[in-house]
Amino acid sequence: MSEILSQAEIDELLGSLMAGDSEAAEDDSDGSELKNVKSYDFRTANRFPKEQMRTFHVVFDTYAQLLSSSLSSVLRVSCEVEILSLEECSYAEFNNSLPVPVILSIMSAPPLHGSLIIQMSPEYAYMVISRLFGGAGAGENSKQFTEIELALVERVLRQQCSVFDEAWDKVIGLSMQIDRIETSPQFAQVTAPNEPVVVVILNVTMGEESGLMSICIPHTAIEPVAQQLNTKMWFSSGLRDDGKHEERRASLTENLMNTLIPLTAYFEQTPATVADIVNLQVGDVIKLNHTLDSPLTIKVQHIPKFRATVGTLGQKYALEVVDILNEEEAQNESFAR
């Protein structure tokens, strides 16, 4: 009978057991589950779906290739551009990571809403400036940019607007233009600090020198065209758009057939000295080294294409095509002249 507990003892035992279980549960949660818990910041929630990020990768891979060719032709040096990273972050993080001094080009690209930013690091900017002035190195990169240097950089950036449009052409048609150039991040607030942005970081190599440039695209900018930034829709629309494709093809063909091309007819070359040309007077006759029965050569954009004889049609001189030159004959004709 000594093992029989009273009701008070039973209640006390149950209370102690329940208290012990809750403490053990808290200990277990502190030791195992909480280790895997990660705090969630609602200000940095992902706003760009994976499909949009894949589209950005496709677009900027193309942009890097086109930019390499454009810079090589403008700066007369071999340039290589590669993507280092493409990721989402807040605008405040992007703005805080900018070096000083820096060149920030505020761009607009309708139908995108608002502004984009193209950032040139001091190393990259001075590489461009040095090449434009005939130098070979990056030069000083810690001083502030002068008005002349900013004007040169702006000119290069304006030429790159068409490159950006061409890279986006398969997705959407853009018309990028420069709004202004800033050298301080505090004057380049194009969106709210907590607004998500896509930042593309590119590495530009010129010879042995290299520098970084980055492109910042706010989430609000792509909202009007968000549905089009989908690679699946992009490819599928191209497959099923047969009617429109034929319509565009017919329109291009019609425009091409109605394009005006200048034709120029040439006699055989006649040698003359500088003295003869200087002493020419009104009424003088120039003897041509061209017989009456010899055909003239008709050139299309300086390329020999036809042989023709001279005649009249009504009150105007005219040419009658008597022969069509093939490619080999055209090349020999060009070399002979």
FIDO-181635 format. One line per field, with one value per residue: residue number from 1; residue in three letters; x, y, z of N, C-alpha, C in turn. Coordinates in steps of 0.2 Angstrom, whole numbers, plus 5000, padded with zeros to 4 digits. Example, Ala and Ser with C-alpha at 12.3 -4.5 7.8 and 13.67 -1.06 7.14 Angstrom:
BEGIN
k <- 1:2
r <- ALA:SER
nxx <- 5066:5064
nyy <- 4972:4989
nzz <- 5039:5035
caxx <- 5062:5068
cayy <- 4978:4995
cazz <- 5039:5036
cxx <- 5066:5064
cyy <- 4984:5000
czz <- 5039:5039
//
This chain:
BEGIN
k <- 1:2:3:4:5:6:7:8:9:10:11:12:13:14:15:16:17:18:19:20:21:22:23:24:25:26:27:28:29:30:31:32:33:34:35:36:37:38:39:40:41:42:43:44:45:46:47:48:49:50:51:52:53:54:55:56:57:58:59:60:61:62:63:64:65:66:67:68:69:70:71:72:73:74:75:76:77:78:79:80:81:82:83:84:85:86:87:88:89:90:91:92:93:94:95:96:97:98:99:100:101:102:103:104:105:106:107:108:109:110:111:112:113:114:115:116:117:118:119:120:121:122:123:124:125:126:127:128:129:130:131:132:133:134:135:136:137:138:139:140:141:142:143:144:145:146:147:148:149:150:151:152:153:154:155:156:157:158:159:160:161:162:163:164:165:166:167:168:169:170:171:172:173:174:175:176:177:178:179:180:181:182:183:184:185:186:187:188:189:190:191:192:193:194:195:196:197:198:199:200:201:202:203:204:205:206:207:208:209:210:211:212:213:214:215:216:217:218:219:220:221:222:223:224:225:226:227:228:229:230:231:232:233:234:235:236:237:238:239:240:241:242:243:244:245:246:247:248:249:250:251:252:253:254:255:256:257:258:259:260:261:262:263:264:265:266:267:268:269:270:271:272:273:274:275:276:277:278:279:280:281:282:283:284:285:286:287:288:289:290:291:292:293:294:295:296:297:298:299:300:301:302:303:304:305:306:307:308:309:310:311:312:313:314:315:316:317:318:319:320:321:322:323:324:325:326:327:328:329:330:331:332:333:334:335:336:337
r <- MET:SER:GLU:ILE:LEU:SER:GLN:ALA:GLU:ILE:ASP:GLU:LEU:LEU:GLY:SER:LEU:MET:ALA:GLY:ASP:SER:GLU:ALA:ALA:GLU:ASP:ASP:SER:ASP:GLY:SER:GLU:LEU:LYS:ASN:VAL:LYS:SER:TYR:ASP:PHE:ARG:THR:ALA:ASN:ARG:PHE:PRO:LYS:GLU:GLN:MET:ARG:THR:PHE:HIS:VAL:VAL:PHE:ASP:THR:TYR:ALA:GLN:LEU:LEU:SER:SER:SER:LEU:SER:SER:VAL:LEU:ARG:VAL:SER:CYS:GLU:VAL:GLU:ILE:LEU:SER:LEU:GLU:GLU:CYS:SER:TYR:ALA:GLU:PHE:ASN:ASN:SER:LEU:PRO:VAL:PRO:VAL:ILE:LEU:SER:ILE:MET:SER:ALA:PRO:PRO:LEU:HIS:GLY:SER:LEU:ILE:ILE:GLN:MET:SER:PRO:GLU:TYR:ALA:TYR:MET:VAL:ILE:SER:ARG:LEU:PHE:GLY:GLY:ALA:GLY:ALA:GLY:GLU:ASN:SER:LYS:GLN:PHE:THR:GLU:ILE:GLU:LEU:ALA:LEU:VAL:GLU:ARG:VAL:LEU:ARG:GLN:GLN:CYS:SER:VAL:PHE:ASP:GLU:ALA:TRP:ASP:LYS:VAL:ILE:GLY:LEU:SER:MET:GLN:ILE:ASP:ARG:ILE:GLU:THR:SER:PRO:GLN:PHE:ALA:GLN:VAL:THR:ALA:PRO:ASN:GLU:PRO:VAL:VAL:VAL:VAL:ILE:LEU:ASN:VAL:THR:MET:GLY:GLU:GLU:SER:GLY:LEU:MET:SER:ILE:CYS:ILE:PRO:HIS:THR:ALA:ILE:GLU:PRO:VAL:ALA:GLN:GLN:LEU:ASN:THR:LYS:MET:TRP:PHE:SER:SER:GLY:LEU:ARG:ASP:ASP:GLY:LYS:HIS:GLU:GLU:ARG:ARG:ALA:SER:LEU:THR:GLU:ASN:LEU:MET:ASN:THR:LEU:ILE:PRO:LEU:THR:ALA:TYR:PHE:GLU:GLN:THR:PRO:ALA:THR:VAL:ALA:ASP:ILE:VAL:ASN:LEU:GLN:VAL:GLY:ASP:VAL:ILE:LYS:LEU:ASN:HIS:THR:LEU:ASP:SER:PRO:LEU:THR:ILE:LYS:VAL:GLN:HIS:ILE:PRO:LYS:PHE:ARG:ALA:THR:VAL:GLY:THR:LEU:GLY:GLN:LYS:TYR:ALA:LEU:GLU:VAL:VAL:ASP:ILE:LEU:ASN:GLU:GLU:GLU:ALA:GLN:ASN:GLU:SER:PHE:ALA:ARG
nxx <- 5004:5011:5016:5006:5001:4995:4982:4987:5001:5002:4998:5008:5019:5016:5016:5030:5035:5030:5036:5049:5050:5047:5058:5068:5064:5066:5080:5084:5080:5087:5100:5100:5089:5089:5101:5100:5092:5088:5089:5076:5076:5065:5067:5076:5071:5070:5066:5067:5063:5069:5069:5069:5082:5090:5087:5093:5107:5108:5107:5117:5128:5129:5130:5143:5151:5148:5152:5166:5170:5166:5174:5186:5187:5185:5195:5206:5214:5216:5203:5195:5180:5172:5160:5159:5151:5133:5120:5108:5104:5102:5098:5105:5116:5123:5126:5134:5145:5152:5167:5178:5186:5173:5164:5148:5135:5120:5107:5093:5081:5069:5057:5059:5056:5060:5077:5093:5110:5126:5142:5158:5174:5188:5200:5196:5190:5202:5210:5203:5203:5217:5220:5213:5220:5231:5240:5247:5245:5236:5238:5236:5225:5218:5215:5203:5191:5193:5184:5187:5191:5179:5171:5176:5174:5160:5157:5162:5153:5141:5142:5142:5129:5121:5126:5121:5107:5107:5111:5100:5090:5084:5076:5068:5064:5075:5079:5092:5099:5109:5106:5113:5130:5138:5149:5149:5142:5132:5124:5117:5105:5094:5084:5074:5083:5081:5076:5076:5089:5097:5114:5126:5143:5157:5172:5185:5197:5212:5225:5238:5232:5218:5201:5185:5168:5151:5134:5118:5102:5087:5073:5061:5062:5061:5048:5037:5040:5041:5035:5040:5053:5057:5064:5058:5046:5051:5058:5048:5038:5045:5044:5031:5027:5024:5016:5018:5031:5033:5026:5035:5046:5042:5040:5053:5059:5052:5056:5070:5071:5067:5077:5087:5102:5117:5123:5138:5146:5161:5173:5188:5204:5212:5228:5235:5244:5249:5251:5244:5231:5230:5231:5219:5206:5190:5181:5191:5197:5197:5206:5200:5206:5198:5190:5176:5169:5171:5165:5158:5162:5151:5149:5144:5143:5157:5161:5164:5152:5144:5145:5142:5135:5135:5121:5106:5090:5076:5077:5089:5104:5109:5112:5115:5115:5126:5134:5136:5147:5156:5161:5175:5180:5176:5185:5197:5195:5195:5207:5215:5212
nyy <- 4994:5005:5009:5016:5031:5047:5058:5071:5069:5063:5073:5082:5075:5073:5086:5090:5081:5086:5099:5095:5089:5100:5108:5099:5098:5111:5112:5102:5108:5120:5114:5107:5110:5124:5126:5125:5134:5149:5166:5176:5189:5201:5212:5209:5200:5187:5194:5191:5179:5162:5160:5173:5176:5167:5172:5184:5180:5174:5186:5194:5187:5188:5201:5203:5198:5206:5218:5216:5216:5229:5238:5234:5239:5252:5257:5252:5241:5224:5218:5209:5203:5197:5189:5190:5189:5187:5192:5194:5208:5221:5238:5247:5239:5237:5251:5254:5247:5253:5261:5275:5288:5286:5282:5284:5280:5286:5278:5277:5266:5264:5251:5249:5254:5269:5271:5264:5259:5260:5256:5261:5256:5265:5260:5254:5265:5273:5266:5266:5280:5282:5274:5281:5293:5289:5282:5268:5262:5260:5271:5285:5282:5287:5300:5313:5314:5324:5336:5335:5321:5315:5318:5311:5298:5298:5299:5286:5278:5281:5276:5263:5261:5256:5243:5238:5238:5229:5217:5214:5213:5201:5197:5209:5224:5238:5255:5262:5276:5289:5298:5306:5309:5304:5306:5303:5292:5296:5305:5297:5290:5280:5272:5265:5262:5249:5242:5228:5223:5218:5214:5215:5210:5214:5209:5218:5216:5223:5220:5219:5225:5226:5229:5233:5233:5237:5233:5239:5234:5239:5231:5237:5242:5232:5228:5232:5223:5211:5198:5195:5191:5177:5162:5151:5155:5164:5156:5147:5156:5160:5149:5146:5158:5159:5165:5179:5179:5176:5187:5198:5194:5196:5210:5214:5210:5217:5230:5229:5226:5239:5247:5260:5260:5267:5268:5268:5273:5269:5276:5270:5272:5287:5294:5309:5323:5333:5346:5347:5346:5357:5368:5367:5374:5382:5374:5367:5351:5334:5320:5304:5288:5278:5268:5269:5257:5250:5243:5251:5251:5246:5251:5245:5252:5254:5242:5232:5227:5226:5226:5239:5248:5265:5275:5284:5288:5295:5311:5309:5303:5286:5269:5253:5237:5225:5214:5203:5203:5190:5185:5182:5189:5202:5204:5204:5215:5225:5224:5228:5241
nzz <- 5000:5002:4990:4983:4976:4981:4975:4975:4975:4962:4954:4956:4951:4938:4934:4936:4926:4914:4914:4913:4900:4892:4894:4889:4876:4872:4874:4864:4853:4853:4851:4839:4829:4828:4823:4809:4805:4796:4796:4789:4777:4773:4765:4755:4747:4734:4718:4705:4694:4690:4676:4671:4675:4667:4654:4655:4656:4643:4635:4639:4637:4623:4622:4628:4618:4607:4612:4613:4600:4596:4604:4600:4587:4589:4598:4592:4596:4603:4611:4625:4632:4646:4656:4673:4684:4687:4696:4708:4719:4732:4728:4737:4741:4729:4726:4737:4735:4725:4718:4721:4712:4700:4685:4681:4670:4667:4660:4648:4642:4633:4629:4642:4659:4668:4674:4669:4674:4669:4674:4675:4680:4688:4683:4670:4664:4662:4655:4642:4640:4639:4628:4618:4617:4612:4620:4628:4641:4656:4665:4677:4690:4701:4702:4700:4686:4672:4662:4648:4648:4652:4642:4631:4636:4637:4623:4619:4626:4620:4608:4611:4614:4603:4603:4614:4611:4601:4606:4614:4605:4600:4610:4615:4608:4610:4613:4617:4626:4632:4647:4657:4664:4678:4692:4705:4717:4725:4718:4709:4711:4706:4709:4723:4739:4744:4733:4723:4712:4696:4694:4683:4680:4671:4664:4656:4645:4639:4629:4641:4651:4662:4667:4676:4672:4675:4675:4680:4683:4688:4696:4694:4682:4672:4673:4664:4653:4658:4655:4643:4646:4645:4641:4636:4631:4622:4612:4608:4603:4592:4584:4581:4575:4561:4551:4553:4551:4537:4533:4537:4530:4517:4517:4519:4508:4498:4501:4499:4485:4480:4484:4480:4470:4466:4449:4439:4424:4415:4405:4395:4404:4403:4401:4409:4411:4426:4422:4410:4415:4423:4414:4407:4398:4395:4382:4378:4371:4376:4372:4372:4377:4370:4360:4347:4346:4357:4372:4387:4405:4417:4434:4450:4465:4465:4460:4446:4435:4423:4405:4393:4379:4372:4369:4364:4372:4368:4373:4380:4385:4385:4391:4385:4390:4387:4391:4405:4418:4426:4442:4442:4431:4435:4446:4439:4431:4441:4446:4435:4434
caxx <- 5000:5015:5017:5000:5001:4989:4981:4991:5007:5001:4998:5015:5023:5014:5018:5037:5037:5029:5041:5056:5049:5047:5065:5072:5063:5070:5087:5085:5079:5093:5105:5099:5085:5090:5107:5099:5087:5092:5084:5074:5076:5060:5069:5080:5067:5071:5061:5069:5063:5075:5068:5072:5090:5093:5087:5099:5113:5109:5107:5123:5133:5129:5132:5150:5154:5147:5156:5173:5171:5165:5179:5192:5187:5185:5201:5212:5218:5212:5199:5191:5175:5169:5155:5162:5145:5127:5117:5103:5105:5098:5102:5110:5122:5127:5129:5139:5151:5156:5173:5178:5181:5169:5160:5141:5131:5113:5104:5086:5080:5062:5051:5060:5054:5065:5084:5098:5116:5132:5147:5165:5179:5193:5205:5193:5190:5208:5212:5199:5205:5224:5220:5210:5225:5237:5244:5247:5244:5230:5239:5234:5218:5216:5213:5196:5191:5192:5179:5189:5191:5172:5168:5179:5171:5153:5157:5163:5147:5136:5143:5140:5121:5118:5128:5116:5101:5108:5111:5093:5085:5081:5071:5064:5067:5076:5082:5095:5102:5112:5103:5118:5135:5139:5156:5148:5137:5126:5120:5115:5099:5089:5078:5074:5089:5079:5074:5081:5092:5102:5120:5131:5150:5160:5179:5187:5205:5215:5232:5240:5228:5211:5197:5179:5162:5145:5127:5113:5095:5082:5067:5055:5063:5059:5041:5033:5042:5043:5032:5044:5060:5056:5067:5054:5041:5055:5059:5041:5035:5048:5042:5024:5025:5025:5012:5021:5038:5032:5025:5041:5051:5039:5041:5060:5061:5050:5061:5076:5070:5065:5082:5091:5109:5120:5127:5143:5149:5167:5177:5195:5207:5216:5233:5236:5249:5246:5251:5238:5225:5230:5230:5213:5202:5183:5181:5197:5195:5201:5206:5199:5209:5193:5187:5169:5166:5173:5160:5159:5161:5146:5151:5139:5146:5164:5162:5162:5146:5141:5147:5137:5136:5132:5116:5101:5084:5073:5082:5094:5109:5107:5117:5112:5119:5128:5137:5137:5153:5156:5165:5182:5181:5175:5191:5202:5194:5196:5215:5218:5211
cayy <- 5000:5011:5011:5019:5038:5051:5062:5077:5067:5061:5079:5085:5071:5075:5093:5090:5078:5091:5104:5092:5088:5106:5110:5095:5100:5117:5110:5099:5113:5124:5111:5104:5113:5131:5127:5125:5140:5155:5172:5179:5197:5202:5217:5206:5194:5187:5196:5189:5172:5159:5161:5179:5176:5163:5176:5189:5176:5174:5192:5197:5183:5191:5208:5203:5196:5212:5224:5215:5218:5236:5241:5233:5243:5259:5258:5249:5236:5218:5218:5204:5205:5191:5190:5188:5187:5190:5191:5199:5211:5227:5244:5249:5235:5239:5258:5255:5244:5257:5264:5283:5290:5281:5285:5281:5283:5285:5277:5276:5261:5262:5252:5248:5259:5271:5271:5259:5262:5257:5259:5260:5257:5269:5256:5253:5271:5276:5262:5269:5287:5282:5272:5287:5298:5286:5279:5260:5259:5263:5278:5286:5280:5289:5307:5315:5314:5330:5337:5332:5314:5313:5319:5305:5292:5298:5297:5279:5275:5282:5271:5256:5260:5252:5237:5235:5237:5223:5211:5213:5213:5194:5197:5215:5230:5243:5261:5265:5283:5292:5304:5310:5306:5306:5303:5302:5287:5299:5308:5292:5287:5279:5268:5265:5258:5242:5239:5223:5225:5213:5217:5211:5212:5212:5211:5220:5215:5226:5219:5216:5228:5224:5233:5231:5238:5233:5235:5238:5234:5238:5227:5241:5244:5227:5226:5232:5218:5205:5192:5193:5189:5170:5159:5146:5159:5167:5151:5144:5161:5160:5143:5146:5164:5158:5170:5185:5178:5177:5194:5202:5193:5199:5217:5216:5209:5223:5236:5228:5227:5246:5251:5264:5259:5271:5265:5273:5270:5272:5275:5267:5277:5292:5297:5316:5326:5339:5353:5347:5347:5364:5372:5366:5380:5381:5373:5362:5344:5329:5314:5298:5282:5273:5267:5269:5251:5247:5244:5255:5247:5249:5248:5245:5253:5253:5235:5231:5222:5225:5230:5242:5253:5271:5277:5289:5286:5301:5317:5308:5298:5279:5263:5246:5232:5220:5208:5203:5201:5186:5187:5182:5195:5208:5205:5206:5222:5230:5225:5231:5248
cazz <- 5000:5002:4983:4980:4977:4982:4970:4975:4972:4955:4950:4956:4947:4931:4932:4935:4920:4909:4914:4911:4893:4888:4894:4885:4869:4871:4873:4858:4847:4853:4849:4832:4824:4827:4819:4802:4804:4794:4797:4782:4777:4768:4761:4750:4744:4727:4714:4698:4693:4687:4669:4669:4675:4662:4649:4656:4654:4636:4632:4641:4633:4617:4623:4629:4612:4603:4615:4612:4593:4595:4607:4596:4581:4591:4601:4588:4600:4604:4617:4626:4637:4649:4662:4679:4688:4686:4702:4711:4726:4733:4725:4742:4741:4723:4727:4742:4732:4720:4720:4720:4708:4696:4680:4681:4665:4668:4653:4647:4636:4631:4633:4650:4664:4673:4672:4670:4676:4667:4679:4673:4685:4686:4678:4664:4661:4660:4649:4636:4639:4637:4621:4613:4617:4609:4625:4629:4647:4660:4667:4683:4691:4707:4702:4697:4679:4669:4657:4642:4649:4653:4635:4627:4638:4635:4616:4618:4628:4615:4602:4614:4615:4598:4604:4619:4608:4596:4611:4616:4599:4599:4616:4615:4604:4614:4611:4623:4625:4638:4650:4660:4667:4685:4695:4712:4718:4729:4713:4704:4715:4701:4712:4731:4741:4745:4727:4720:4705:4693:4693:4678:4681:4665:4664:4650:4644:4633:4630:4647:4656:4662:4671:4677:4671:4678:4672:4685:4680:4693:4695:4692:4675:4668:4674:4658:4648:4662:4652:4637:4648:4646:4636:4633:4627:4616:4607:4606:4599:4585:4580:4579:4572:4553:4547:4554:4548:4530:4531:4538:4524:4511:4517:4518:4500:4494:4503:4496:4478:4479:4486:4475:4470:4460:4444:4436:4418:4415:4399:4397:4407:4398:4405:4408:4416:4430:4418:4405:4419:4426:4408:4403:4397:4392:4375:4376:4370:4379:4368:4376:4375:4370:4353:4347:4346:4364:4377:4393:4410:4422:4441:4455:4471:4463:4458:4439:4435:4417:4399:4390:4374:4373:4364:4366:4373:4368:4373:4385:4384:4388:4390:4383:4393:4382:4394:4412:4421:4432:4448:4441:4427:4439:4450:4435:4429:4447:4447:4429:4435
cxx <- 5004:5017:5011:5001:4995:4988:4985:4998:5007:5001:5005:5020:5022:5017:5026:5039:5036:5034:5048:5056:5050:5055:5069:5071:5066:5077:5089:5085:5085:5099:5105:5096:5087:5097:5106:5094:5091:5087:5082:5073:5071:5062:5073:5077:5069:5065:5061:5068:5069:5075:5071:5080:5093:5092:5092:5106:5114:5110:5114:5129:5134:5132:5140:5154:5154:5152:5164:5175:5171:5171:5186:5193:5188:5192:5208:5217:5213:5209:5195:5186:5172:5165:5158:5156:5139:5122:5112:5105:5101:5102:5107:5116:5126:5130:5134:5146:5155:5162:5173:5185:5178:5165:5153:5137:5124:5109:5096:5085:5073:5062:5053:5059:5060:5072:5088:5105:5122:5138:5154:5170:5184:5198:5202:5193:5196:5211:5209:5202:5213:5224:5218:5215:5231:5242:5243:5245:5238:5232:5237:5227:5215:5213:5206:5196:5190:5186:5180:5188:5183:5169:5170:5175:5164:5153:5158:5156:5141:5136:5141:5132:5118:5120:5123:5110:5101:5108:5104:5088:5081:5075:5066:5068:5068:5079:5085:5098:5104:5108:5108:5124:5137:5146:5155:5142:5131:5122:5117:5109:5094:5083:5079:5080:5087:5077:5079:5083:5096:5108:5124:5138:5153:5168:5182:5195:5207:5223:5234:5236:5221:5207:5189:5174:5156:5139:5122:5106:5090:5076:5061:5056:5061:5051:5037:5034:5043:5041:5036:5051:5059:5059:5063:5049:5045:5056:5053:5038:5038:5046:5035:5022:5026:5022:5016:5028:5038:5031:5031:5046:5049:5041:5049:5062:5059:5054:5067:5076:5069:5071:5086:5099:5112:5124:5132:5146:5156:5170:5184:5199:5212:5221:5233:5240:5246:5246:5246:5232:5224:5229:5224:5209:5195:5184:5187:5194:5200:5200:5206:5203:5204:5190:5179:5166:5167:5167:5162:5158:5156:5148:5145:5143:5154:5166:5160:5157:5144:5146:5141:5139:5132:5127:5112:5094:5079:5078:5088:5098:5107:5112:5113:5117:5120:5131:5137:5143:5153:5161:5173:5184:5180:5182:5196:5201:5196:5204:5218:5217:5214
cyy <- 5006:5014:5015:5027:5041:5055:5068:5075:5065:5068:5083:5081:5073:5082:5093:5086:5082:5096:5101:5091:5094:5109:5106:5097:5106:5116:5107:5104:5118:5121:5108:5108:5120:5132:5128:5131:5146:5161:5174:5186:5198:5208:5215:5200:5194:5189:5194:5182:5169:5160:5167:5179:5172:5168:5182:5186:5176:5180:5195:5193:5186:5198:5208:5202:5202:5217:5223:5217:5226:5240:5240:5237:5250:5261:5256:5245:5230:5218:5212:5205:5198:5193:5186:5185:5190:5188:5196:5202:5217:5233:5247:5246:5237:5246:5258:5251:5248:5261:5272:5284:5285:5285:5281:5284:5281:5284:5276:5271:5259:5256:5250:5254:5262:5271:5265:5262:5257:5260:5257:5261:5262:5266:5256:5260:5274:5272:5264:5276:5286:5279:5277:5292:5295:5283:5271:5258:5262:5269:5278:5285:5282:5296:5308:5316:5322:5330:5334:5324:5312:5313:5313:5299:5292:5296:5289:5275:5276:5277:5264:5255:5256:5245:5234:5234:5230:5217:5209:5212:5206:5194:5202:5220:5236:5249:5265:5272:5285:5298:5308:5306:5308:5303:5302:5297:5291:5303:5303:5287:5286:5275:5268:5260:5251:5238:5234:5225:5219:5217:5213:5214:5209:5214:5212:5220:5219:5225:5215:5220:5226:5229:5231:5236:5233:5237:5234:5239:5234:5234:5231:5243:5239:5225:5227:5226:5211:5198:5190:5190:5181:5167:5154:5150:5162:5162:5148:5149:5161:5154:5143:5153:5164:5163:5177:5185:5179:5184:5199:5201:5196:5207:5219:5215:5215:5229:5235:5229:5234:5250:5254:5262:5263:5267:5270:5269:5274:5270:5272:5273:5281:5295:5305:5318:5332:5345:5353:5349:5355:5369:5371:5372:5378:5380:5368:5355:5339:5323:5308:5292:5276:5273:5267:5263:5247:5248:5248:5250:5250:5246:5250:5246:5251:5246:5234:5225:5220:5228:5233:5247:5259:5273:5283:5286:5293:5307:5316:5303:5291:5274:5257:5241:5226:5213:5209:5200:5196:5188:5187:5188:5202:5210:5207:5213:5227:5230:5229:5239:5251
czz <- 5000:4995:4980:4982:4978:4976:4969:4973:4965:4951:4950:4952:4939:4929:4931:4928:4914:4908:4911:4903:4889:4888:4890:4878:4867:4870:4866:4852:4847:4850:4842:4827:4822:4823:4812:4800:4802:4794:4790:4782:4771:4763:4755:4747:4736:4722:4707:4697:4689:4679:4667:4669:4670:4655:4649:4654:4647:4633:4633:4638:4626:4617:4624:4622:4607:4605:4613:4605:4592:4598:4603:4590:4583:4594:4597:4592:4602:4611:4618:4632:4639:4655:4668:4684:4686:4692:4704:4718:4726:4730:4730:4742:4735:4724:4732:4740:4727:4722:4719:4718:4703:4691:4680:4675:4666:4661:4654:4641:4635:4627:4640:4653:4668:4670:4673:4672:4673:4670:4676:4678:4683:4681:4671:4660:4658:4655:4642:4635:4636:4629:4616:4612:4614:4613:4624:4635:4650:4663:4675:4684:4697:4707:4699:4690:4677:4664:4651:4642:4649:4646:4631:4630:4636:4627:4615:4620:4624:4609:4605:4615:4610:4599:4609:4616:4604:4600:4613:4611:4598:4605:4615:4611:4609:4610:4616:4621:4632:4641:4653:4662:4673:4687:4702:4713:4721:4724:4708:4708:4710:4703:4720:4733:4742:4739:4725:4713:4703:4691:4688:4678:4675:4666:4657:4650:4638:4633:4637:4653:4656:4667:4671:4675:4673:4675:4678:4682:4686:4691:4692:4684:4670:4669:4668:4653:4652:4659:4646:4639:4650:4640:4632:4628:4621:4610:4604:4601:4592:4581:4577:4575:4564:4549:4547:4551:4541:4528:4532:4532:4518:4511:4516:4511:4496:4495:4499:4488:4476:4481:4480:4476:4464:4455:4440:4430:4417:4407:4401:4399:4402:4402:4403:4413:4420:4426:4413:4409:4421:4420:4404:4403:4394:4385:4373:4375:4373:4375:4373:4373:4374:4363:4353:4348:4353:4369:4383:4399:4415:4429:4446:4462:4470:4461:4451:4439:4428:4411:4395:4384:4375:4367:4367:4367:4373:4368:4378:4383:4388:4387:4389:4386:4388:4385:4402:4414:4427:4437:4446:4436:4430:4443:4445:4432:4435:4447:4441:4430:4441
//
